[in-house]
Amino acid sequence: MSTDTVSEFGGNDSFAAVRRRLFDAAERVLQFPPARENERHFLLAAARRTLSLERAFLQAVEDNNGQVAKTFVRLNLDTLARCYALYWSERSSGMTAESFAREVAGGKEIRSFKFCDQKEKATDRWLIEQISGLDEWIKPVYENTSGAIHFSDFHIKQLFQQAKLQERIADGSIRAEFEIGATERAPPAGLYTEVRRAFLHLTEMLIVLIQHRCDMD
């Protein structure tokens, strides 16, 4: 069992408290009028995705599966960034949050939109750039976890993190043992503390966004 279950921010009790707040925010979204039906569905789907990611994230942490845990952090950041597109749509000619949500529900990819009358499309990097001002760690988290989505140097570095030195040879070379199992064996205490906090903080930011959309007329 993971040792990262303390009562401080990022512990299991923090996740339970934030989860309750997300449910409360979703309940408010249900009260949107018919004129905001598509935005209602958009935000409810985002809340549900976050809850699904949270369950899988906590299971990965409990299993000491760091590679997958970081993947879920990146996906949670993706949800937050794409929800902010509701605001960018309102700053775009001929578009509203409702029309944007309707098009997304109809199958149009968010990365194919152009917001705020800019020429650049709303790629992941563009969306992250727009919300990077929310907190200084947004861009570093994006950059450090993006490699976890597709096979990349991230996974090679993860492999070497599991390597154990067995012997130093006279010619300067070394003999090492590699762990290629799915999880980290006997990880040090606190290994997942920052990862847990990052995931939780992103969920809190989504809650603030949802609450703000609920407060709009």
C-alpha positions in Angstrom: 0.0 0.0 0.0 1.2 3.5 -0.8 2.5 5.6 2.1 1.2 8.8 0.5 -2.1 8.7 2.4 -1.5 11.3 5.0 -4.2 13.8 6.0 -2.4 16.8 4.5 -3.2 18.2 1.1 -2.9 15.5 -1.4 -3.9 12.7 1.0 -6.9 10.5 0.6 -9.1 12.7 2.8 -8.3 15.7 0.5 -9.4 13.7 -2.5 -12.7 12.8 -0.8 -13.4 16.4 0.1 -12.6 17.7 -3.4 -14.7 14.9 -4.9 -17.7 16.1 -2.8 -17.2 19.6 -4.0 -17.1 18.4 -7.6 -20.4 16.6 -7.2 -21.9 19.8 -5.6 -20.7 21.8 -8.6 -22.1 19.3 -11.1 -25.5 19.5 -9.3 -25.5 23.3 -9.9 -24.8 22.7 -13.6 -27.9 20.6 -13.8 -29.9 23.7 -13.2 -28.7 25.4 -16.3 -31.7 26.7 -18.4 -32.5 25.2 -21.8 -30.6 28.0 -23.6 -27.4 26.6 -22.0 -28.2 22.9 -22.6 -25.0 22.1 -24.6 -22.8 23.9 -22.1 -24.5 21.9 -19.4 -23.6 18.7 -21.1 -20.1 19.8 -21.8 -19.4 20.6 -18.1 -21.1 17.5 -16.8 -19.0 15.4 -19.2 -15.8 17.2 -18.0 -16.8 16.5 -14.3 -17.4 12.8 -15.1 -14.1 12.5 -16.9 -12.3 14.0 -14.0 -14.0 11.6 -11.6 -13.1 8.6 -13.8 -9.5 9.8 -14.1 -9.3 10.3 -10.3 -10.3 6.7 -9.6 -7.8 5.3 -12.1 -5.1 7.7 -10.8 -5.5 6.7 -7.2 -5.4 3.0 -8.2 -2.2 3.7 -10.1 -0.6 5.4 -7.1 -1.8 2.6 -4.8 -0.1 0.2 -7.2 3.1 2.2 -7.4 2.5 2.6 -11.1 4.2 6.0 -11.6 4.2 6.0 -15.4 0.4 5.7 -15.6 -0.2 8.0 -12.6 1.6 10.8 -14.4 -0.3 10.1 -17.6 -3.6 10.7 -15.6 -2.2 14.0 -14.4 -1.6 15.1 -18.0 -5.1 14.0 -19.0 -6.6 15.9 -16.0 -4.7 19.0 -17.2 -6.2 18.4 -20.7 -9.7 18.5 -19.3 -9.1 21.8 -17.5 -7.5 23.4 -20.5 -10.3 22.4 -22.9 -13.0 23.6 -20.5 -11.4 27.1 -20.6 -12.1 27.1 -24.3 -15.7 28.0 -23.2 -14.2 31.4 -22.3 -12.2 31.7 -25.5 -15.3 31.0 -27.6 -17.0 33.9 -26.0 -14.2 36.2 -27.2 -14.5 34.9 -30.7 -16.5 36.5 -33.5 -19.6 34.6 -34.4 -19.2 32.1 -31.6 -20.6 31.6 -28.1 -20.0 29.1 -25.4 -23.2 27.4 -26.3 -22.5 27.2 -30.0 -19.0 25.9 -29.2 -20.2 23.2 -26.9 -22.8 22.2 -29.5 -20.2 21.8 -32.2 -18.0 19.7 -29.9 -20.9 17.5 -29.0 -21.5 17.1 -32.7 -18.0 15.8 -33.2 -15.8 18.8 -34.1 -12.4 18.5 -32.5 -11.4 21.4 -30.2 -8.0 21.5 -31.8 -9.6 22.5 -35.0 -11.2 25.7 -33.6 -9.6 29.2 -33.8 -10.4 31.4 -30.9 -10.2 35.1 -30.1 -9.9 35.7 -33.9 -6.4 34.3 -34.0 -4.9 32.4 -36.9 -3.5 29.7 -34.8 -5.6 26.7 -34.0 -6.4 25.6 -30.5 -3.8 22.9 -30.2 -3.0 21.5 -26.7 0.1 23.8 -26.6 -2.0 26.8 -27.5 -4.6 26.0 -24.8 -1.9 25.5 -22.2 -0.3 28.8 -23.1 -3.6 30.6 -22.5 -4.0 29.2 -19.0 -0.4 29.3 -18.0 -1.0 32.5 -16.1 -3.3 30.6 -13.7 -0.2 29.2 -11.9 3.5 29.0 -12.6 3.5 25.2 -12.5 1.0 24.8 -15.3 3.5 24.8 -18.1 6.2 22.6 -16.3 3.5 20.0 -15.5 2.4 20.1 -19.1 5.9 19.7 -20.4 6.9 17.0 -17.9 3.9 14.8 -18.4 3.2 15.2 -22.1 5.9 12.6 -22.8 3.9 10.1 -20.8 1.0 10.1 -23.3 3.0 8.8 -26.3 6.0 6.4 -26.1 9.0 8.7 -25.7 12.2 9.5 -23.8 9.9 9.7 -20.7 9.5 6.0 -20.7 13.2 5.4 -21.3 14.1 7.6 -18.4 11.6 5.7 -16.3 13.4 2.5 -17.2 16.7 3.8 -16.0 15.1 5.1 -12.8 14.4 1.4 -12.0 18.0 0.3 -12.8 20.1 -1.0 -9.9 23.9 -0.9 -9.9 25.3 -4.4 -9.5 29.0 -4.1 -10.1 31.7 -1.6 -11.2 34.1 -3.2 -13.6 37.8 -2.4 -13.8 37.5 -1.0 -17.4 35.0 1.6 -16.1 31.9 -0.1 -17.3 29.2 -1.2 -14.9 26.8 -4.1 -14.6 23.2 -3.2 -13.8 19.9 -4.9 -13.2 16.8 -3.5 -14.9 13.3 -3.8 -13.5 10.8 -4.1 -16.4 7.7 -4.9 -14.3 4.7 -2.6 -14.4 5.3 -0.9 -11.1 8.1 0.6 -9.0 9.3 -1.9 -6.4 9.6 -0.5 -2.8 9.3 3.2 -3.8 10.7 5.7 -1.2 8.1 7.3 1.1 6.6 10.5 -0.4 7.5 9.5 -4.0 4.0 10.4 -5.2 3.3 13.3 -2.9 3.8 16.0 -5.6 2.0 14.0 -8.2 -1.0 13.6 -6.0 -1.1 17.3 -5.2 -0.8 18.2 -8.9 -3.8 16.0 -9.8 -5.8 17.3 -6.9 -5.0 21.0 -7.6 -6.1 20.6 -11.2 -9.4 19.2 -10.1 -9.9 22.1 -7.7 -9.2 24.5 -10.6 -11.9 22.8 -12.7 -14.3 23.1 -9.8 -13.6 26.9 -9.6 -14.2 27.1 -13.4 -17.5 25.2 -13.1 -18.7 27.3 -10.2 -17.9 30.5 -12.1 -19.8 29.3 -15.1 -22.7 28.6 -12.8 -22.6 32.1 -11.4 -22.9 33.6 -14.9 -26.3 34.9 -16.0 
